[in-house]
Amino acid sequence: MAACSTSAQQPTSSQTPAPTQGNMPVQYDPAKDPAMNQQQAPQRDQPVVKPTAKDAPVMVFRKTRCFGTCPAYTATVYADGRVAYEGLDFVTLKGKHELRLPTAVINQTIQQANALHFSQLQSHYLSGVSDLPSTYLTLTLADGTQKTVQAELTNDTPPPLKELLTYVAEQMDKITAGLER
Protein backbone atom coordinates (compact mmCIF):
# COMPACT_ATOMS: atom_id res chain seq x y z
CA MET A 1 0.00 0.00 0.00
CA ALA A 2 1.43 3.39 -0.97
CA ALA A 3 1.97 6.11 1.59
CA CYS A 4 -0.13 9.22 1.41
CA SER A 5 1.42 11.51 -1.16
CA THR A 6 -0.39 14.69 -0.13
CA SER A 7 2.21 15.50 2.54
CA ALA A 8 4.86 15.91 -0.16
CA GLN A 9 2.72 18.51 -1.89
CA GLN A 10 2.23 20.66 1.23
CA PRO A 11 4.56 23.63 1.69
CA THR A 12 6.63 23.49 4.85
CA SER A 13 7.37 26.44 7.07
CA SER A 14 9.16 26.84 10.36
CA GLN A 15 7.15 29.94 11.21
CA THR A 16 4.24 29.73 13.64
CA PRO A 17 1.03 30.79 11.92
CA ALA A 18 -0.50 34.06 13.03
CA PRO A 19 -3.44 33.60 15.41
CA THR A 20 -6.80 33.62 13.70
CA GLN A 21 -10.30 33.24 15.01
CA GLY A 22 -10.09 29.55 14.09
CA ASN A 23 -7.01 28.67 16.13
CA MET A 24 -7.32 30.85 19.23
CA PRO A 25 -7.55 29.09 22.60
CA VAL A 26 -11.09 28.82 23.86
CA GLN A 27 -12.21 28.83 27.47
CA TYR A 28 -15.04 26.32 27.80
CA ASP A 29 -18.01 27.57 29.79
CA PRO A 30 -20.70 24.91 30.30
CA ALA A 31 -23.21 27.65 31.17
CA LYS A 32 -22.92 28.89 27.57
CA ASP A 33 -22.99 25.45 25.96
CA PRO A 34 -26.42 24.93 24.41
CA ALA A 35 -26.04 21.15 24.63
CA MET A 36 -25.54 21.38 28.39
CA ASN A 37 -28.20 23.98 29.07
CA GLN A 38 -31.11 23.18 26.85
CA GLN A 39 -34.30 24.61 28.23
CA GLN A 40 -36.29 21.68 29.46
CA ALA A 41 -40.03 21.84 29.30
CA PRO A 42 -41.24 21.93 32.88
CA GLN A 43 -42.38 18.47 33.76
CA ARG A 44 -45.38 18.12 35.99
CA ASP A 45 -44.43 17.13 39.48
CA GLN A 46 -45.06 13.45 39.95
CA PRO A 47 -43.87 11.06 42.60
CA VAL A 48 -41.18 8.44 42.29
CA VAL A 49 -42.72 4.97 42.64
CA LYS A 50 -41.71 1.33 42.62
CA PRO A 51 -42.45 -0.11 39.16
CA THR A 52 -45.34 -2.56 38.98
CA ALA A 53 -43.45 -5.11 36.86
CA LYS A 54 -41.55 -7.50 39.14
CA ASP A 55 -38.46 -7.57 36.94
CA ALA A 56 -38.32 -3.79 36.42
CA PRO A 57 -35.61 -2.00 38.39
CA VAL A 58 -36.60 0.44 41.13
CA MET A 59 -33.42 2.40 40.54
CA VAL A 60 -30.16 2.37 38.66
CA PHE A 61 -27.23 4.03 40.40
CA ARG A 62 -23.98 4.58 38.51
CA LYS A 63 -20.70 6.25 39.39
CA THR A 64 -18.23 6.99 36.59
CA ARG A 65 -14.46 7.02 36.35
CA CYS A 66 -12.23 10.04 36.76
CA PHE A 67 -8.51 10.54 36.03
CA GLY A 68 -7.70 9.49 39.61
CA THR A 69 -8.99 6.82 41.98
CA CYS A 70 -12.74 7.45 41.83
CA PRO A 71 -14.88 4.36 42.41
CA ALA A 72 -16.72 3.33 39.25
CA TYR A 73 -19.65 0.92 39.33
CA THR A 74 -23.27 0.34 38.32
CA ALA A 75 -25.95 -0.97 40.67
CA THR A 76 -29.40 -1.93 39.38
CA VAL A 77 -31.79 -2.29 42.32
CA TYR A 78 -35.08 -4.24 42.28
CA ALA A 79 -38.09 -3.91 44.61
CA ASP A 80 -37.30 -7.15 46.45
CA GLY A 81 -33.84 -5.84 47.39
CA ARG A 82 -31.83 -7.65 44.72
CA VAL A 83 -28.95 -5.61 43.37
CA ALA A 84 -27.25 -6.45 40.07
CA TYR A 85 -23.87 -4.90 40.79
CA GLU A 86 -20.93 -4.42 38.46
CA GLY A 87 -17.76 -3.06 40.02
CA LEU A 88 -15.39 -1.51 37.50
CA ASP A 89 -12.56 0.47 39.10
CA PHE A 90 -11.38 1.44 42.59
CA VAL A 91 -14.07 -0.57 44.36
CA THR A 92 -13.71 -3.38 46.89
CA LEU A 93 -15.86 -5.69 44.78
CA LYS A 94 -14.96 -5.94 41.09
CA GLY A 95 -16.95 -7.72 38.42
CA LYS A 96 -20.61 -8.73 38.29
CA HIS A 97 -22.35 -9.82 41.49
CA GLU A 98 -25.85 -10.19 42.90
CA LEU A 99 -26.16 -8.44 46.24
CA ARG A 100 -29.00 -7.54 48.64
CA LEU A 101 -30.09 -4.08 49.72
CA PRO A 102 -32.54 -3.74 52.62
CA THR A 103 -35.99 -2.70 51.41
CA ALA A 104 -35.93 0.04 54.08
CA VAL A 105 -33.06 1.64 52.13
CA ILE A 106 -35.08 1.46 48.90
CA ASN A 107 -38.07 3.04 50.63
CA GLN A 108 -35.89 5.77 52.18
CA THR A 109 -34.38 6.54 48.76
CA ILE A 110 -37.83 6.91 47.21
CA GLN A 111 -38.99 9.06 50.14
CA GLN A 112 -35.96 11.38 49.80
CA ALA A 113 -36.42 11.59 46.01
CA ASN A 114 -40.06 12.58 46.46
CA ALA A 115 -39.17 15.18 49.10
CA LEU A 116 -36.87 16.93 46.62
CA HIS A 117 -39.35 16.61 43.71
CA PHE A 118 -37.03 14.37 41.68
CA SER A 119 -39.26 14.59 38.59
CA GLN A 120 -38.65 18.34 38.36
CA LEU A 121 -34.88 18.26 38.69
CA GLN A 122 -32.69 19.15 35.72
CA SER A 123 -31.22 16.18 33.89
CA HIS A 124 -27.62 17.40 34.34
CA TYR A 125 -25.73 19.22 37.07
CA LEU A 126 -22.30 19.54 35.46
CA SER A 127 -19.42 21.89 36.13
CA GLY A 128 -17.48 21.44 32.89
CA VAL A 129 -14.39 20.16 34.75
CA SER A 130 -13.17 17.15 32.76
CA ASP A 131 -11.71 15.21 35.71
CA LEU A 132 -14.82 15.02 37.88
CA PRO A 133 -16.72 11.75 38.09
CA SER A 134 -20.43 11.75 37.44
CA THR A 135 -23.10 10.10 39.51
CA TYR A 136 -26.26 8.97 37.72
CA LEU A 137 -29.53 8.08 39.42
CA THR A 138 -32.47 6.69 37.44
CA LEU A 139 -35.85 6.32 39.12
CA THR A 140 -39.35 5.42 37.89
CA LEU A 141 -42.06 8.08 37.98
CA ALA A 142 -45.78 7.59 38.60
CA ASP A 143 -46.60 7.70 34.86
CA GLY A 144 -44.22 4.78 34.25
CA THR A 145 -41.45 6.82 32.64
CA GLN A 146 -37.93 6.85 33.99
CA LYS A 147 -36.06 9.99 34.97
CA THR A 148 -32.25 10.07 35.05
CA VAL A 149 -30.27 12.80 36.77
CA GLN A 150 -26.51 13.17 36.25
CA ALA A 151 -24.52 15.18 38.79
CA GLU A 152 -20.86 15.91 39.44
CA LEU A 153 -21.53 16.73 43.12
CA THR A 154 -20.14 20.26 43.01
CA ASN A 155 -21.51 23.48 44.46
CA ASP A 156 -23.85 23.65 41.45
CA THR A 157 -25.68 20.53 42.64
CA PRO A 158 -28.69 21.23 44.88
CA PRO A 159 -27.87 20.17 48.46
CA PRO A 160 -30.89 17.80 48.79
CA LEU A 161 -29.79 16.00 45.60
CA LYS A 162 -26.22 15.75 46.93
CA GLU A 163 -27.61 14.26 50.15
CA LEU A 164 -29.66 11.69 48.23
CA LEU A 165 -26.77 10.63 45.99
CA THR A 166 -24.40 10.46 48.97
CA TYR A 167 -26.93 8.36 50.90
CA VAL A 168 -27.28 5.85 48.04
CA ALA A 169 -23.48 5.69 47.56
CA GLU A 170 -23.00 5.03 51.29
CA GLN A 171 -25.56 2.22 51.18
CA MET A 172 -23.78 0.66 48.20
CA ASP A 173 -20.49 0.90 50.10
CA LYS A 174 -22.09 -0.91 53.06
CA ILE A 175 -23.36 -3.86 51.03
CA THR A 176 -20.05 -4.31 49.20
CA ALA A 177 -17.85 -3.89 52.30
CA GLY A 178 -16.10 -7.09 53.27
CA LEU A 179 -16.95 -8.82 50.00
CA GLU A 180 -13.57 -8.18 48.38
CA ARG A 181 -12.75 -10.76 45.72
One Martini backbone bead per residue (centre of mass of N, CA, C, O) as a GRO file, in nm:
protein
  181
    1MET     BB    1   0.097   0.035   0.023
    2ALA     BB    2   0.073   0.361  -0.021
    3ALA     BB    3   0.163   0.651   0.066
    4CYS     BB    4   0.086   0.953   0.135
    5SER     BB    5   0.122   1.230  -0.101
    6THR     BB    6   0.025   1.508   0.024
    7SER     BB    7   0.274   1.592   0.201
    8ALA     BB    8   0.462   1.667  -0.045
    9GLN     BB    9   0.266   1.917  -0.139
   10GLN     BB   10   0.328   2.063   0.116
   11PRO     BB   11   0.418   2.331   0.264
   12THR     BB   12   0.692   2.444   0.447
   13SER     BB   13   0.725   2.579   0.790
   14SER     BB   14   0.880   2.748   1.078
   15GLN     BB   15   0.640   2.919   1.115
   16THR     BB   16   0.409   3.060   1.306
   17PRO     BB   17   0.100   3.109   1.294
   18ALA     BB   18  -0.126   3.333   1.292
   19PRO     BB   19  -0.372   3.431   1.469
   20THR     BB   20  -0.701   3.312   1.464
   21GLN     BB   21  -1.020   3.240   1.516
   22GLY     BB   22  -0.963   2.920   1.467
   23ASN     BB   23  -0.677   2.913   1.678
   24MET     BB   24  -0.789   2.998   1.941
   25PRO     BB   25  -0.827   2.988   2.252
   26VAL     BB   26  -1.071   2.819   2.461
   27GLN     BB   27  -1.313   2.883   2.698
   28TYR     BB   28  -1.499   2.671   2.877
   29ASP     BB   29  -1.865   2.713   2.915
   30PRO     BB   30  -2.137   2.541   3.022
   31ALA     BB   31  -2.344   2.783   3.037
   32LYS     BB   32  -2.299   2.828   2.702
   33ASP     BB   33  -2.391   2.540   2.640
   34PRO     BB   34  -2.655   2.415   2.469
   35ALA     BB   35  -2.624   2.108   2.546
   36MET     BB   36  -2.623   2.173   2.870
   37ASN     BB   37  -2.876   2.417   2.844
   38GLN     BB   38  -3.142   2.311   2.786
   39GLN     BB   39  -3.457   2.376   2.769
   40GLN     BB   40  -3.688   2.249   2.982
   41ALA     BB   41  -3.972   2.122   3.010
   42PRO     BB   42  -4.192   2.137   3.235
   43GLN     BB   43  -4.256   1.903   3.466
   44ARG     BB   44  -4.465   1.737   3.622
   45ASP     BB   45  -4.532   1.662   3.933
   46GLN     BB   46  -4.406   1.341   4.033
   47PRO     BB   47  -4.376   1.052   4.170
   48VAL     BB   48  -4.189   0.815   4.304
   49VAL     BB   49  -4.182   0.464   4.213
   50LYS     BB   50  -4.261   0.144   4.207
   51PRO     BB   51  -4.265  -0.082   3.993
   52THR     BB   52  -4.490  -0.327   3.882
   53ALA     BB   53  -4.278  -0.483   3.761
   54LYS     BB   54  -4.077  -0.724   3.890
   55ASP     BB   55  -3.823  -0.682   3.669
   56ALA     BB   56  -3.813  -0.389   3.745
   57PRO     BB   57  -3.638  -0.130   3.827
   58VAL     BB   58  -3.613   0.109   4.075
   59MET     BB   59  -3.291   0.148   4.035
   60VAL     BB   60  -3.011   0.338   3.899
   61PHE     BB   61  -2.662   0.330   3.994
   62ARG     BB   62  -2.391   0.555   3.888
   63LYS     BB   63  -2.033   0.554   3.869
   64THR     BB   64  -1.764   0.727   3.743
   65ARG     BB   65  -1.485   0.800   3.615
   66CYS     BB   66  -1.153   0.922   3.654
   67PHE     BB   67  -0.813   1.022   3.670
   68GLY     BB   68  -0.820   0.865   3.931
   69THR     BB   69  -0.975   0.699   4.233
   70CYS     BB   70  -1.261   0.652   4.136
   71PRO     BB   71  -1.542   0.502   4.179
   72ALA     BB   72  -1.671   0.234   3.960
   73TYR     BB   73  -2.027   0.175   3.906
   74THR     BB   74  -2.317  -0.054   3.892
   75ALA     BB   75  -2.664  -0.035   4.023
   76THR     BB   76  -2.936  -0.262   4.017
   77VAL     BB   77  -3.257  -0.212   4.163
   78TYR     BB   78  -3.496  -0.404   4.333
   79ALA     BB   79  -3.781  -0.439   4.524
   80ASP     BB   80  -3.654  -0.708   4.679
   81GLY     BB   81  -3.323  -0.612   4.694
   82ARG     BB   82  -3.192  -0.662   4.448
   83VAL     BB   83  -2.846  -0.650   4.313
   84ALA     BB   84  -2.696  -0.546   4.018
   85TYR     BB   85  -2.346  -0.567   4.020
   86GLU     BB   86  -2.074  -0.349   3.882
   87GLY     BB   87  -1.738  -0.352   3.918
   88LEU     BB   88  -1.463  -0.160   3.797
   89ASP     BB   89  -1.322   0.083   3.983
   90PHE     BB   90  -1.217   0.140   4.295
   91VAL     BB   91  -1.327  -0.130   4.433
   92THR     BB   92  -1.389  -0.403   4.638
   93LEU     BB   93  -1.598  -0.503   4.403
   94LYS     BB   94  -1.542  -0.688   4.127
   95GLY     BB   95  -1.768  -0.718   3.898
   96LYS     BB   96  -2.027  -0.950   3.892
   97HIS     BB   97  -2.315  -0.917   4.120
   98GLU     BB   98  -2.531  -1.041   4.377
   99LEU     BB   99  -2.720  -0.844   4.592
  100ARG     BB  100  -2.833  -0.681   4.903
  101LEU     BB  101  -3.102  -0.456   4.984
  102PRO     BB  102  -3.273  -0.298   5.193
  103THR     BB  103  -3.597  -0.193   5.175
  104ALA     BB  104  -3.557   0.060   5.353
  105VAL     BB  105  -3.362   0.197   5.153
  106ILE     BB  106  -3.552   0.218   4.918
  107ASN     BB  107  -3.771   0.383   5.064
  108GLN     BB  108  -3.584   0.621   5.143
  109THR     BB  109  -3.509   0.703   4.857
  110ILE     BB  110  -3.795   0.768   4.761
  111GLN     BB  111  -3.859   0.977   4.978
  112GLN     BB  112  -3.629   1.175   4.908
  113ALA     BB  113  -3.707   1.217   4.610
  114ASN     BB  114  -3.988   1.337   4.673
  115ALA     BB  115  -3.893   1.578   4.854
  116LEU     BB  116  -3.719   1.695   4.585
  117HIS     BB  117  -3.861   1.659   4.317
  118PHE     BB  118  -3.726   1.470   4.092
  119SER     BB  119  -3.900   1.532   3.829
  120GLN     BB  120  -3.785   1.856   3.838
  121LEU     BB  121  -3.517   1.805   3.768
  122GLN     BB  122  -3.250   1.819   3.620
  123SER     BB  123  -3.043   1.619   3.418
  124HIS     BB  124  -2.796   1.829   3.476
  125TYR     BB  125  -2.493   1.865   3.697
  126LEU     BB  126  -2.243   2.058   3.558
  127SER     BB  127  -1.906   2.209   3.540
  128GLY     BB  128  -1.671   2.120   3.307
  129VAL     BB  129  -1.491   1.928   3.451
  130SER     BB  130  -1.308   1.656   3.332
  131ASP     BB  131  -1.227   1.499   3.626
  132LEU     BB  132  -1.513   1.446   3.706
  133PRO     BB  133  -1.734   1.257   3.838
  134SER     BB  134  -2.028   1.078   3.786
  135THR     BB  135  -2.374   1.071   3.893
  136TYR     BB  136  -2.634   0.831   3.854
  137LEU     BB  137  -3.003   0.856   3.863
  138THR     BB  138  -3.266   0.613   3.830
  139LEU     BB  139  -3.621   0.663   3.816
  140THR     BB  140  -3.961   0.598   3.874
  141LEU     BB  141  -4.256   0.718   3.767
  142ALA     BB  142  -4.598   0.728   3.784
  143ASP     BB  143  -4.618   0.709   3.450
  144GLY     BB  144  -4.351   0.500   3.391
  145THR     BB  145  -4.124   0.671   3.370
  146GLN     BB  146  -3.788   0.771   3.337
  147LYS     BB  147  -3.544   0.932   3.551
  148THR     BB  148  -3.238   1.110   3.487
  149VAL     BB  149  -2.956   1.202   3.692
  150GLN     BB  150  -2.671   1.416   3.657
  151ALA     BB  151  -2.377   1.443   3.874
  152GLU     BB  152  -2.075   1.611   4.024
  153LEU     BB  153  -2.081   1.724   4.315
  154THR     BB  154  -2.115   2.033   4.342
  155ASN     BB  155  -2.220   2.356   4.401
  156ASP     BB  156  -2.446   2.310   4.163
  157THR     BB  157  -2.570   2.111   4.351
  158PRO     BB  158  -2.826   2.032   4.516
  159PRO     BB  159  -2.827   1.942   4.839
  160PRO     BB  160  -3.053   1.718   4.833
  161LEU     BB  161  -2.914   1.559   4.604
  162LYS     BB  162  -2.648   1.506   4.741
  163GLU     BB  163  -2.771   1.348   4.977
  164LEU     BB  164  -2.893   1.121   4.811
  165LEU     BB  165  -2.634   1.023   4.663
  166THR     BB  166  -2.475   0.970   4.922
  167TYR     BB  167  -2.664   0.764   5.046
  168VAL     BB  168  -2.648   0.552   4.822
  169ALA     BB  169  -2.340   0.516   4.826
  170GLU     BB  170  -2.324   0.420   5.121
  171GLN     BB  171  -2.501   0.167   5.079
  172MET     BB  172  -2.315   0.034   4.872
  173ASP     BB  173  -2.069   0.018   5.056
  174LYS     BB  174  -2.197  -0.169   5.269
  175ILE     BB  175  -2.266  -0.421   5.073
  176THR     BB  176  -1.946  -0.444   4.978
  177ALA     BB  177  -1.832  -0.483   5.237
  178GLY     BB  178  -1.624  -0.765   5.270
  179LEU     BB  179  -1.638  -0.868   4.939
  180GLU     BB  180  -1.367  -0.922   4.850
  181ARG     BB  181  -1.217  -1.058   4.516
   0.00000   0.00000   0.00000
